[in-house]
Amino acid sequence: MEALDWVVIGVFFLALIGIIVWVVKQKQNDSADYFLGGRDATWIAIGASIFASNIGSEHLIGLAGAGASSGMAMAHWEIQGWMILILGWVFVPFYTRSMVYTMPEFLERRYNPQSRTILSVISLVSYVLTKVAVTVYAGGLVFQQVFGIKELWGIDFFWIAAIGLVLLTALYTIFGGMKSVLYTSVLQTPILLLGSLIILVLGFKELGGWDEMMRACGAVTVNDYGDTMTNLIRSNDDANFPWLGALIGSAIIGFWYWCTDQFIVQRVLSGKNETEARRGTIFGAYLKLLPVFLFLIPGMIAFALHQKYIGAGGEGFLPMLANGNANADAAFPTLVAKLLPAGVKGLVVCGILAALMSSLASLFNSSAMLFTIDFYKRFRPETPEKKLVGIGQIATVVIVILGILWIPIMRSVGDVLYTYLQDVQSVLAPGIAAAFLLGICWKRTSAQGGMWGLISGMVIGLTRLGAKVYYSNASEVADSTFKYLFYDMNWLFFCGWMFLFCIIVVIVVSLATEAPTTEKIQGLVFGTATKEQKAATRASWNYWDIIHTIIILAITGAFYWYFW
């Protein structure tokens, strides 16, 4: 890092501070102002926030690392971002009509209070144990690699970077609420895009272009069935990414994440109206087409450069692990450290900071909202609005502390960080996805059906995670049906079968219990909207919204065709 880099970083922080000061000066007298930005966000702010919130450690470390180790396989999860369109076209009308703050609150409206509690607990625990902890861990790791500092003042620089990132983000989230998350994203998103684009261009320049990357990666097989790193669709016998499992699993996880997860949906709930909310999702879907090129392909470039340097008699491009293998997770920070000139490196570091801070800020705000609205306000409904804002701020502080305390455990799993995250998400998604999907698509879905769909998903998911911990550490274990189902079965196929089971549970229990009344589900299920609600939804879109939707789907289809 040279002086010019620090100047660029300094300018970025001054701009960030300016936005935060402006936001803090805005009066936030009630919980709607604090948690949803007053529900007056425009499509630009919503789309930018969806994208910036999504791009975090799993992309800087996980996606780039996956590109360097396995090639195109993880692109399924990124290209499934087209499901943001389902959020905009299908779910936005129901969420807007309900005027809810949180996804658990929506489930209470559709089902019962017990469903709200179950989803709140699942969401809060998973945020602290996965998203918050993983983002903070990876943030410390990235900056340790980029700055090349092992210790500072006798302290491991990892901890300085990780805790500094948390505290900085927490400050503006606590005082600025949702508005700070939305409007800092408007600054952070273009910087992130520009920085990552520079990495892509300079990486191709160093390597020799697209064809050279495809040649180097296409020469490396990833299984015994002839598939290479450039193949997106791989043999169904592939141990890690069988094509059918990848399509099904990524679709289920994508549906849960983009359409039902508080972390994402909260940005849409802050929209000024149905039109702005939907167009925000369309803009977000456009942006979500980019991470494959901004993170995964740079990972493949880093791998190809590593092969090129070794072939030329050098020591390789990527740092080496103790076991003699290249450190794939270091792909993105290594590209930053080795390829970028002064000034540009500072800009890219700002982009990395933007990604991590935006993701963390969204997590802190969403988690605080879940606690404040779904727990505190439920039991103390008479609490003044200003006090709810204060409770939200305290909740953010607690979540920050819990995230920091979990870092040592996350650090101990280091090399399996991304696997850990995906494992949790693959068993978290099916039950929630089943409850939401049938909840809005089938009028007969009862309160008991939705609740037991959530419960069955939670029980199966915890069983799967417990089995993985047990069998991974057991020395000798006999084969059994239980072991095959909950440990040996490919995680993508398990996700698909689990989703089907939860769907069956919801249907069977619903048919065996009392159907919901018309008044209960008015406007919350297909076929129950009033004429006025239907007219409002129809008036909220025009042919340009349809054209942009078709363009996004066409690009997605072209991507699958090219990398088939």
NORCORFEN-V817383 format. One record per pair of residues at least 24 apart in sequence whose ideal C-beta (glycine too) atoms are under 10 Angstrom apart, sorted by the first residue. I is the first residue (numbers start at 1). J is the second residue. If there is no record, write none. Layout:
[[I	J] [I	J]]
This chain:
[[1	146] [1	147] [1	148] [1	149] [1	337] [1	342] [1	345] [1	346] [1	349] [2	341] [2	342] [2	343] [2	345] [2	346] [3	342] [3	343] [3	346] [4	341] [4	342] [4	343] [4	344] [4	345] [4	346] [4	347] [5	147] [5	340] [5	341] [5	342] [5	343] [5	344] [5	345] [5	346] [5	347] [5	348] [5	349] [5	350] [6	342] [6	346] [6	349] [7	342] [7	343] [7	346] [8	191] [8	342] [8	343] [8	344] [8	345] [8	346] [8	347] [8	348] [8	349] [8	350] [9	345] [9	346] [9	347] [9	349] [9	350] [9	353] [10	346] [10	350] [11	346] [11	347] [11	350] [12	187] [12	188] [12	191] [12	346] [12	347] [12	349] [12	350] [12	351] [12	353] [12	354] [13	168] [13	350] [13	353] [15	184] [15	187] [15	188] [15	191] [15	350] [16	168] [16	172] [16	180] [16	184] [16	187] [16	188] [16	191] [16	350] [16	353] [16	354] [16	357] [17	172] [18	187] [19	172] [19	176] [19	179] [19	180] [19	183] [19	184] [19	185] [19	186] [19	187] [19	188] [20	171] [20	172] [20	173] [20	175] [20	176] [20	179] [20	180] [20	183] [20	184] [21	172] [21	175] [21	176] [22	176] [22	179] [22	180] [22	183] [23	172] [23	175] [23	176] [23	177] [23	178] [23	179] [23	180] [23	181] [23	182] [23	183] [23	184] [24	172] [24	175] [24	176] [24	177] [24	179] [24	180] [25	176] [26	176] [26	177] [26	179] [26	180] [26	183] [28	175] [28	176] [28	177] [28	178] [28	179] [28	180] [28	385] [28	386] [28	389] [29	384] [29	385] [29	386] [29	389] [30	384] [30	385] [30	386] [30	388] [30	389] [31	101] [31	177] [31	369] [31	372] [31	373] [31	377] [31	383] [31	385] [31	386] [31	387] [31	388] [31	389] [31	391] [31	392] [32	99] [32	101] [32	178] [32	269] [32	270] [32	385] [32	388] [33	177] [33	178] [33	179] [33	385] [33	389] [34	175] [34	176] [34	177] [34	178] [34	179] [34	180] [34	365] [34	368] [34	369] [34	372] [34	385] [34	386] [34	388] [34	389] [34	390] [34	392] [34	393] [35	101] [35	102] [35	177] [35	178] [35	179] [35	181] [35	266] [35	269] [35	270] [35	365] [35	366] [35	368] [35	369] [35	370] [35	372] [35	373] [35	388] [35	389] [35	392] [36	101] [36	177] [36	178] [36	179] [36	182] [36	266] [36	267] [36	268] [36	269] [36	270] [36	271] [36	365] [36	369] [37	176] [37	177] [37	178] [37	179] [37	180] [37	181] [37	182] [37	183] [37	266] [37	267] [37	269] [37	270] [37	271] [37	272] [37	365] [38	177] [38	178] [38	179] [38	270] [38	272] [39	96] [39	99] [39	101] [39	178] [39	269] [39	270] [39	271] [39	272] [39	273] [39	276] [39	277] [40	179] [40	182] [40	270] [40	271] [40	272] [40	273] [40	276] [41	178] [41	179] [41	182] [41	183] [41	267] [41	268] [41	269] [41	270] [41	271] [41	272] [41	276] [41	277] [41	280] [42	182] [42	186] [42	270] [42	271] [42	272] [42	276] [42	279] [42	280] [42	283] [43	88] [43	271] [43	272] [43	275] [43	276] [43	277] [43	278] [43	279] [43	280] [43	281] [43	282] [43	283] [43	284] [44	182] [44	185] [44	186] [44	189] [44	276] [44	279] [44	280] [44	283] [45	179] [45	181] [45	182] [45	183] [45	185] [45	186] [45	189] [45	267] [45	270] [45	271] [45	272] [45	276] [45	280] [45	283] [46	88] [46	182] [46	185] [46	267] [46	268] [46	269] [46	270] [46	271] [46	272] [46	276] [46	277] [46	278] [46	279] [46	280] [46	281] [46	282] [46	283] [46	284] [47	84] [47	88] [47	185] [47	186] [47	189] [47	267] [47	268] [47	276] [47	279] [47	280] [47	281] [47	282] [47	283] [47	284] [47	285] [47	286] [47	287] [47	288] [48	182] [48	183] [48	184] [48	185] [48	186] [48	187] [48	188] [48	189] [48	190] [48	192] [48	193] [48	267] [48	280] [48	283] [48	284] [48	287] [48	358] [49	178] [49	181] [49	182] [49	183] [49	184] [49	185] [49	186] [49	188] [49	189] [49	264] [49	266] [49	267] [49	268] [49	270] [49	280] [49	284] [49	358] [49	361] [49	362] [50	81] [50	84] [50	87] [50	185] [50	189] [50	258] [50	263] [50	264] [50	265] [50	266] [50	267] [50	268] [50	280] [50	281] [50	283] [50	284] [50	285] [50	287] [50	288] [50	362] [51	81] [51	84] [51	185] [51	188] [51	189] [51	192] [51	193] [51	267] [51	283] [51	284] [51	285] [51	286] [51	287] [51	288] [51	290] [51	291] [51	355] [51	358] [52	181] [52	182] [52	184] [52	185] [52	186] [52	187] [52	188] [52	189] [52	190] [52	191] [52	192] [52	193] [52	267] [52	284] [52	287] [52	354] [52	355] [52	357] [52	358] [52	359] [52	361] [52	362] [53	181] [53	182] [53	185] [53	188] [53	189] [53	263] [53	264] [53	266] [53	267] [53	284] [53	355] [53	358] [53	359] [53	360] [53	361] [53	362] [53	363] [53	365] [53	366] [54	78] [54	81] [54	84] [54	257] [54	258] [54	263] [54	264] [54	267] [54	284] [54	287] [54	288] [54	291] [54	355] [54	358] [54	359] [54	362] [55	188] [55	189] [55	192] [55	193] [55	196] [55	287] [55	288] [55	290] [55	291] [55	294] [55	295] [55	351] [55	352] [55	354] [55	355] [55	356] [55	358] [55	359] [56	131] [56	134] [56	135] [56	138] [56	139] [56	355] [56	356] [56	357] [56	358] [56	359] [56	360] [56	362] [56	363] [57	131] [57	133] [57	134] [57	135] [57	136] [57	137] [57	138] [57	139] [57	140] [57	141] [57	142] [57	352] [57	355] [57	356] [57	359] [57	360] [57	417] [57	418] [57	421] [58	130] [58	131] [58	134] [58	135] [58	138] [58	291] [58	295] [58	359] [58	417] [58	418] [58	421] [58	422] [58	425] [59	138] [59	192] [59	196] [59	291] [59	294] [59	295] [59	296] [59	299] [59	332] [59	355] [59	356] [59	359] [60	135] [60	138] [60	139] [60	141] [60	142] [60	146] [60	192] [60	196] [60	295] [60	329] [60	331] [60	332] [60	333] [60	336] [60	351] [60	352] [60	355] [60	356] [60	359] [61	134] [61	135] [61	137] [61	138] [61	139] [61	141] [61	142] [61	145] [61	295] [61	299] [61	328] [61	329] [61	330] [61	331] [61	332] [61	333] [61	417] [61	418] [62	134] [62	138] [62	295] [62	296] [62	299] [62	328] [62	329] [62	332] [62	417] [62	418] [62	419] [62	421] [62	422] [63	291] [63	292] [63	294] [63	295] [63	296] [63	297] [63	298] [63	299] [63	331] [63	332] [63	418] [64	196] [64	199] [64	291] [64	294] [64	295] [64	296] [64	297] [64	298] [64	299] [64	300] [64	301] [64	302] [64	328] [64	329] [64	330] [64	331] [64	332] [64	333] [64	334] [64	335] [65	138] [65	295] [65	296] [65	299] [65	302] [65	327] [65	328] [65	329] [65	330] [65	331] [65	332] [65	415] [65	417] [65	418] [66	295] [66	296] [66	299] [66	300] [66	328] [66	329] [66	331] [66	418] [66	422] [67	217] [67	229] [67	292] [67	295] [67	296] [67	297] [67	298] [67	299] [67	300] [67	301] [67	302] [67	303] [67	328] [67	331] [67	332] [68	217] [68	229] [68	296] [68	298] [68	299] [68	300] [68	301] [68	302] [68	303] [68	304] [68	305] [68	306] [68	317] [68	318] [68	326] [68	327] [68	328] [68	329] [68	330] [68	331] [68	332] [68	334] [68	335] [69	222] [69	229] [69	299] [69	300] [69	303] [69	325] [69	326] [69	327] [69	328] [69	329] [69	331] [69	418] [70	220] [70	222] [70	223] [70	229] [70	234] [70	240] [70	241] [70	296] [70	299] [70	300] [70	303] [70	328] [71	217] [71	218] [71	220] [71	222] [71	227] [71	228] [71	229] [71	230] [71	231] [71	232] [71	234] [71	241] [71	296] [71	297] [71	299] [71	300] [71	303] [71	563] [72	217] [72	222] [72	227] [72	228] [72	229] [72	230] [72	231] [72	232] [72	233] [72	234] [72	241] [72	292] [72	296] [72	297] [72	300] [72	559] [72	563] [73	222] [73	227] [73	229] [73	231] [73	232] [73	233] [73	234] [73	238] [73	240] [73	241] [73	243] [73	246] [73	296] [74	232] [74	240] [74	241] [74	246] [74	250] [74	292] [74	295] [74	296] [74	299] [74	418] [74	422] [75	232] [75	246] [75	250] [75	291] [75	292] [75	293] [75	296] [75	297] [75	559] [75	560] [75	563] [76	232] [76	233] [76	241] [76	243] [76	245] [76	246] [76	247] [76	249] [76	250] [76	251] [76	253] [76	254] [76	292] [76	492] [76	560] [77	246] [77	249] [77	250] [77	251] [77	253] [77	254] [77	257] [77	291] [77	292] [77	296] [77	422] [77	425] [78	250] [78	254] [78	288] [78	289] [78	290] [78	291] [78	292] [78	293] [78	294] [78	295] [78	296] [78	559] [79	232] [79	250] [79	254] [79	288] [79	289] [79	291] [79	292] [79	555] [79	556] [79	557] [79	559] [79	560] [79	563] [80	246] [80	247] [80	249] [80	250] [80	251] [80	252] [80	253] [80	254] [80	255] [80	257] [80	258] [80	288] [80	556] [81	254] [81	257] [81	258] [81	284] [81	285] [81	286] [81	287] [81	288] [81	289] [81	290] [81	291] [81	292] [81	552] [81	556] [82	254] [82	258] [82	285] [82	288] [82	289] [82	549] [82	552] [82	553] [82	555] [82	556] [82	557] [82	559] [83	250] [83	251] [83	253] [83	254] [83	255] [83	256] [83	257] [83	258] [83	259] [83	281] [83	285] [83	288] [84	254] [84	257] [84	258] [84	259] [84	264] [84	268] [84	280] [84	281] [84	282] [84	283] [84	284] [84	285] [84	286] [84	287] [84	288] [84	552] [85	258] [85	259] [85	278] [85	281] [85	282] [85	284] [85	285] [85	288] [85	545] [85	548] [85	549] [85	552] [85	553] [85	556] [86	254] [86	255] [86	258] [86	259] [86	281] [86	285] [87	255] [87	257] [87	258] [87	259] [87	260] [87	261] [87	264] [87	265] [87	267] [87	268] [87	277] [87	278] [87	280] [87	281] [87	284] [87	285] [88	258] [88	259] [88	268] [88	274] [88	277] [88	278] [88	279] [88	280] [88	281] [88	282] [88	283] [88	284] [88	285] [88	541] [88	545] [88	549] [89	278] [89	281] [89	282] [89	537] [89	541] [89	545] [89	546] [89	549] [90	259] [90	437] [90	440] [90	441] [90	526] [91	258] [91	259] [91	260] [91	265] [91	268] [91	277] [91	278] [91	281] [91	436] [91	440] [92	259] [92	265] [92	268] [92	269] [92	271] [92	274] [92	275] [92	276] [92	277] [92	278] [92	280] [92	281] [92	537] [92	540] [92	541] [93	274] [93	277] [93	278] [93	440] [93	523] [93	526] [93	529] [93	533] [93	534] [93	536] [93	537] [93	538] [93	540] [94	436] [94	439] [94	440] [94	523] [94	524] [94	525] [94	526] [94	528] [94	529] [94	533] [94	537] [95	259] [95	260] [95	265] [95	268] [95	269] [95	271] [95	274] [95	277] [95	440] [95	524] [96	268] [96	269] [96	271] [96	273] [96	274] [96	275] [96	277] [96	278] [96	523] [96	533] [96	536] [96	537] [96	540] [97	274] [97	522] [97	523] [97	524] [97	529] [97	530] [97	533] [97	536] [97	537] [98	269] [98	523] [98	524] [99	269] [100	265] [100	269] [100	373] [101	262] [101	266] [101	269] [101	369] [101	370] [101	372] [101	373] [101	374] [101	377] [102	262] [102	265] [102	266] [102	269] [102	366] [102	369] [102	370] [102	371] [102	372] [102	373] [102	374] [103	259] [103	260] [103	261] [103	262] [103	263] [103	264] [103	265] [103	266] [103	269] [103	366] [103	370] [103	374] [103	432] [103	436] [104	262] [104	370] [104	373] [104	374] [104	375] [104	378] [105	262] [105	369] [105	370] [105	373] [105	374] [105	377] [105	378] [106	260] [106	262] [106	265] [106	269] [106	436] [106	439] [106	440] [106	524] [107	260] [107	374] [107	432] [107	435] [107	436] [107	439] [107	447] [107	450] [107	451] [107	454] [108	374] [108	378] [108	447] [109	439] [109	520] [109	521] [109	523] [109	524] [110	435] [110	436] [110	439] [110	440] [110	445] [110	447] [110	450] [110	516] [110	520] [110	521] [110	524] [110	525] [111	435] [111	439] [111	445] [111	446] [111	447] [111	448] [111	449] [111	450] [111	451] [111	453] [111	454] [111	516] [111	520] [111	521] [111	524] [112	446] [112	447] [112	448] [112	450] [112	451] [112	516] [112	520] [113	378] [113	447] [113	451] [114	447] [114	448] [114	450] [114	451] [114	452] [114	454] [114	455] [115	435] [115	439] [115	447] [115	448] [115	450] [115	451] [115	452] [115	453] [115	454] [115	455] [116	373] [116	374] [116	375] [116	378] [116	451] [116	454] [117	374] [117	375] [117	378] [117	451] [117	454] [118	431] [118	432] [118	435] [118	450] [118	451] [118	454] [118	455] [118	457] [118	458] [119	260] [119	262] [119	370] [119	374] [119	431] [119	432] [119	435] [119	436] [119	451] [119	454] [119	458] [120	262] [120	370] [120	371] [120	373] [120	374] [120	375] [120	378] [121	370] [121	374] [121	375] [121	458] [122	428] [122	431] [122	432] [122	454] [122	457] [122	458] [122	461] [122	462] [123	260] [123	261] [123	262] [123	263] [123	366] [123	367] [123	370] [123	371] [123	374] [123	428] [123	432] [124	262] [124	366] [124	367] [124	368] [124	370] [124	371] [124	374] [124	375] [124	395] [124	399] [124	402] [125	428] [126	261] [126	263] [126	424] [126	425] [126	428] [126	461] [127	261] [127	262] [127	263] [127	363] [127	364] [127	366] [127	367] [127	370] [127	399] [127	402] [127	403] [128	363] [128	367] [128	398] [128	399] [128	400] [128	401] [128	402] [128	403] [128	405] [128	406] [129	402] [129	403] [129	406] [129	409] [129	410] [129	420] [129	424] [130	363] [130	406] [130	410] [130	420] [130	421] [130	422] [130	423] [130	424] [130	425] [130	428] [131	261] [131	263] [131	359] [131	360] [131	362] [131	363] [131	366] [131	367] [131	403] [131	421] [131	424] [131	425] [132	166] [132	359] [132	360] [132	363] [132	364] [132	367] [132	399] [132	400] [132	402] [132	403] [132	404] [132	406] [132	407] [132	410] [133	402] [133	403] [133	404] [133	405] [133	406] [133	407] [133	408] [133	409] [133	410] [133	411] [133	417] [133	420] [133	421] [134	359] [134	363] [134	403] [134	406] [134	407] [134	410] [134	413] [134	417] [134	418] [134	420] [134	421] [134	424] [135	162] [135	165] [135	166] [135	169] [135	355] [135	356] [135	357] [135	359] [135	360] [135	362] [135	363] [135	403] [135	410] [135	421] [136	161] [136	162] [136	163] [136	165] [136	166] [136	169] [136	356] [136	360] [136	363] [136	400] [136	403] [136	404] [136	406] [136	407] [136	410] [137	162] [137	403] [137	406] [137	407] [137	408] [137	409] [137	410] [137	411] [137	413] [137	414] [137	417] [138	162] [138	165] [138	329] [138	356] [138	359] [138	410] [138	417] [138	418] [138	421] [139	163] [139	164] [139	165] [139	166] [139	169] [139	352] [139	353] [139	355] [139	356] [139	357] [139	359] [139	360] [140	164] [140	165] [140	166] [140	356] [140	407] [140	410] [140	411] [141	329] [141	330] [141	333] [141	410] [141	411] [141	414] [141	417] [142	329] [142	330] [142	332] [142	333] [142	336] [142	349] [142	352] [142	353] [142	355] [142	356] [143	333] [143	349] [143	352] [143	353] [143	356] [144	333] [145	319] [145	327] [145	329] [145	330] [145	332] [145	333] [145	334] [145	336] [145	337] [146	332] [146	333] [146	334] [146	336] [146	337] [146	340] [146	345] [146	348] [146	349] [146	352] [147	333] [147	337] [147	349] [148	333] [148	337] [158	407] [158	411] [159	404] [159	407] [159	408] [159	411] [161	356] [162	356] [162	403] [162	404] [162	407] [162	410] [162	411] [163	400] [163	404] [163	407] [165	353] [165	356] [165	357] [165	360] [166	356] [166	357] [166	360] [166	364] [166	400] [166	401] [166	403] [166	404] [166	407] [167	400] [167	404] [168	353] [168	357] [168	360] [168	361] [169	353] [169	356] [169	357] [169	358] [169	359] [169	360] [169	361] [169	362] [169	363] [169	364] [169	396] [169	400] [170	360] [170	361] [170	364] [170	393] [170	396] [170	397] [170	399] [170	400] [170	401] [170	403] [170	404] [171	396] [171	400] [172	357] [172	361] [172	364] [173	357] [173	360] [173	361] [173	362] [173	363] [173	364] [173	365] [173	368] [173	392] [173	393] [173	396] [173	397] [173	399] [173	400] [174	361] [174	364] [174	365] [174	368] [174	392] [174	393] [174	394] [174	395] [174	396] [174	397] [174	400] [175	393] [175	396] [176	361] [176	365] [177	361] [177	365] [177	368] [177	369] [177	389] [177	392] [177	393] [177	396] [178	266] [178	267] [178	269] [178	270] [178	361] [178	362] [178	365] [178	366] [178	369] [178	392] [179	270] [179	365] [180	361] [180	365] [181	266] [181	267] [181	270] [181	357] [181	358] [181	360] [181	361] [181	362] [181	363] [181	364] [181	365] [181	366] [182	267] [182	270] [182	358] [182	361] [182	362] [182	365] [184	354] [184	357] [184	358] [184	361] [185	267] [185	354] [185	357] [185	358] [185	361] [185	362] [187	350] [187	354] [187	358] [188	350] [188	351] [188	353] [188	354] [188	355] [188	356] [188	357] [188	358] [188	359] [188	361] [189	287] [189	351] [189	354] [189	355] [189	358] [190	351] [190	354] [191	347] [191	348] [191	350] [191	351] [191	352] [191	353] [191	354] [191	355] [192	287] [192	290] [192	294] [192	348] [192	350] [192	351] [192	352] [192	353] [192	354] [192	355] [192	356] [192	358] [193	287] [193	290] [193	294] [193	351] [193	354] [194	344] [194	347] [194	348] [194	350] [194	351] [195	294] [195	336] [195	340] [195	344] [195	345] [195	346] [195	347] [195	348] [195	349] [195	350] [195	351] [195	352] [195	353] [195	354] [195	355] [196	290] [196	291] [196	293] [196	294] [196	295] [196	298] [196	332] [196	348] [196	351] [196	352] [196	355] [197	290] [197	293] [197	294] [197	348] [197	351] [198	336] [198	339] [198	340] [198	341] [198	344] [198	345] [198	347] [198	348] [198	351] [199	294] [199	295] [199	297] [199	298] [199	301] [199	302] [199	332] [199	335] [199	336] [199	339] [199	340] [199	344] [199	348] [199	351] [200	290] [200	293] [200	294] [200	295] [200	297] [200	298] [200	301] [200	335] [201	339] [202	298] [202	301] [202	335] [202	336] [202	338] [202	339] [202	340] [202	341] [202	344] [202	348] [203	297] [203	298] [203	299] [203	300] [203	301] [203	302] [203	304] [203	305] [203	331] [203	335] [203	338] [203	339] [204	297] [204	298] [204	301] [204	304] [205	339] [206	301] [206	304] [206	305] [206	308] [206	317] [206	335] [206	338] [206	339] [207	300] [207	301] [207	302] [207	304] [207	305] [207	307] [207	308] [207	317] [208	304] [208	305] [208	308] [210	297] [210	301] [212	301] [212	304] [212	305] [212	308] [213	297] [213	298] [213	300] [213	301] [213	303] [213	304] [213	305] [214	300] [214	304] [214	563] [215	304] [216	300] [216	301] [216	303] [216	304] [216	305] [216	306] [216	307] [216	308] [216	311] [217	297] [217	300] [217	301] [217	303] [217	304] [217	307] [219	304] [219	307] [220	303] [220	304] [220	307] [229	300] [229	303] [229	304] [230	300] [230	562] [230	563] [231	563] [231	564] [232	292] [232	559] [232	560] [232	561] [232	562] [232	563] [232	564] [233	560] [233	563] [233	564] [236	490] [236	493] [237	490] [238	490] [239	490] [240	419] [240	490] [240	491] [240	492] [241	490] [241	492] [242	490] [242	492] [242	493] [243	492] [243	564] [244	490] [244	492] [244	493] [244	496] [245	489] [245	490] [245	491] [245	492] [245	493] [245	494] [245	495] [245	496] [245	497] [246	490] [246	492] [246	493] [247	492] [247	496] [247	560] [248	492] [248	493] [248	495] [248	496] [248	497] [248	499] [248	500] [249	422] [249	425] [249	426] [249	429] [249	430] [249	490] [249	491] [249	492] [249	493] [249	494] [249	495] [249	496] [249	498] [249	499] [250	426] [250	492] [250	495] [251	429] [251	433] [251	495] [251	496] [251	499] [252	425] [252	426] [252	429] [252	430] [252	432] [252	433] [252	434] [252	437] [252	492] [252	495] [252	496] [252	498] [252	499] [252	500] [253	422] [253	425] [253	426] [253	428] [253	429] [253	430] [253	433] [253	492] [253	495] [253	499] [254	429] [254	433] [255	429] [255	430] [255	432] [255	433] [255	434] [255	436] [255	437] [255	499] [256	425] [256	426] [256	428] [256	429] [256	430] [256	431] [256	432] [256	433] [256	434] [256	436] [256	437] [256	495] [256	499] [257	425] [257	428] [257	429] [257	432] [257	433] [258	284] [258	285] [258	288] [259	432] [259	433] [259	436] [259	437] [259	440] [260	429] [260	432] [260	433] [260	435] [260	436] [260	437] [260	439] [261	366] [261	425] [261	428] [261	429] [261	432] [261	433] [262	362] [262	363] [262	365] [262	366] [262	367] [262	369] [262	370] [262	374] [263	359] [263	362] [263	363] [263	365] [263	366] [263	367] [263	370] [264	362] [264	366] [265	366] [266	362] [266	365] [266	366] [266	369] [266	370] [267	362] [267	365] [267	366] [269	369] [273	536] [273	540] [274	536] [274	537] [274	539] [274	540] [274	541] [275	536] [275	537] [275	539] [275	540] [275	541] [275	542] [275	545] [276	540] [277	540] [278	537] [278	540] [278	541] [278	545] [278	549] [279	540] [279	541] [279	544] [279	545] [279	548] [281	549] [282	541] [282	544] [282	545] [282	546] [282	548] [282	549] [282	551] [282	552] [283	548] [285	548] [285	549] [285	551] [285	552] [285	553] [285	555] [285	556] [286	548] [286	551] [286	552] [286	555] [288	552] [288	556] [289	551] [289	552] [289	555] [289	556] [289	559] [292	559] [292	563] [293	559] [294	332] [294	351] [295	331] [295	332] [295	355] [296	331] [298	331] [298	332] [298	335] [298	336] [298	339] [299	328] [299	329] [299	331] [299	332] [299	335] [300	331] [301	331] [301	335] [301	339] [302	326] [302	328] [302	330] [302	331] [302	332] [302	333] [302	334] [302	335] [302	338] [302	339] [303	328] [303	331] [305	331] [305	334] [305	335] [305	338] [305	339] [306	331] [306	334] [321	415] [323	415] [325	415] [327	415] [328	415] [328	418] [329	414] [329	415] [329	417] [329	418] [360	400] [360	403] [361	396] [363	396] [363	399] [363	400] [363	403] [364	392] [364	395] [364	396] [364	397] [364	399] [364	400] [364	403] [365	392] [365	395] [365	396] [365	399] [366	399] [367	392] [367	395] [367	396] [367	398] [367	399] [367	400] [367	402] [367	403] [368	392] [368	393] [368	394] [368	395] [368	396] [368	397] [368	398] [368	399] [368	400] [369	395] [369	396] [370	395] [370	399] [371	395] [371	396] [371	398] [371	399] [372	396] [416	472] [419	468] [419	491] [420	465] [420	468] [422	491] [422	492] [422	495] [423	461] [423	464] [423	465] [423	468] [423	491] [423	494] [423	495] [424	461] [424	464] [424	465] [425	461] [425	491] [425	495] [426	461] [426	464] [426	465] [426	491] [426	492] [426	494] [426	495] [426	496] [426	498] [426	499] [427	457] [427	458] [427	460] [427	461] [427	462] [427	463] [427	464] [427	465] [427	468] [427	486] [427	491] [427	494] [427	495] [427	498] [428	457] [428	458] [428	461] [428	465] [428	495] [429	457] [429	461] [429	495] [429	498] [429	499] [429	502] [430	456] [430	457] [430	460] [430	461] [430	494] [430	495] [430	496] [430	497] [430	498] [430	499] [430	500] [430	501] [430	502] [430	503] [431	455] [431	456] [431	457] [431	458] [431	459] [431	460] [431	461] [431	498] [431	499] [431	501] [431	502] [431	503] [431	505] [431	506] [432	457] [432	458] [432	461] [432	502] [433	457] [433	495] [433	498] [433	499] [433	502] [433	503] [434	498] [434	499] [434	500] [434	501] [434	502] [434	503] [434	504] [434	505] [434	506] [434	507] [435	502] [435	503] [435	505] [435	506] [437	499] [437	502] [437	503] [437	506] [438	502] [438	503] [438	506] [438	507] [438	510] [438	525] [439	506] [439	516] [439	521] [439	524] [439	525] [440	521] [440	524] [440	525] [440	526] [440	528] [441	525] [441	526] [441	527] [442	506] [442	507] [442	510] [442	525] [442	526] [442	527] [443	515] [443	516] [443	518] [443	521] [443	524] [443	525] [443	526] [443	527] [443	528] [444	507] [444	510] [444	511] [444	515] [444	516] [444	521] [444	525] [445	506] [445	507] [445	509] [445	510] [445	511] [445	515] [445	516] [445	521] [445	525] [446	506] [446	509] [446	510] [446	511] [446	512] [446	513] [446	514] [446	515] [446	516] [447	509] [447	510] [447	513] [447	514] [447	515] [447	516] [447	520] [448	506] [448	509] [448	510] [448	512] [448	513] [448	514] [449	505] [449	506] [449	507] [449	508] [449	509] [449	510] [449	511] [449	512] [449	513] [449	515] [449	516] [450	505] [450	506] [450	509] [450	510] [450	516] [451	506] [451	509] [451	513] [452	502] [452	505] [452	506] [452	508] [452	509] [452	510] [452	513] [453	501] [453	502] [453	503] [453	504] [453	505] [453	506] [453	507] [453	508] [453	509] [453	510] [454	502] [454	505] [454	506] [455	502] [455	505] [455	509] [456	498] [456	501] [456	502] [456	504] [456	505] [456	506] [456	509] [457	498] [457	499] [457	501] [457	502] [457	505] [457	506] [458	502] [460	485] [460	486] [460	494] [460	497] [460	498] [460	501] [460	502] [460	505] [461	494] [461	495] [461	498] [461	502] [464	489] [464	491] [464	494] [464	495] [464	498]]
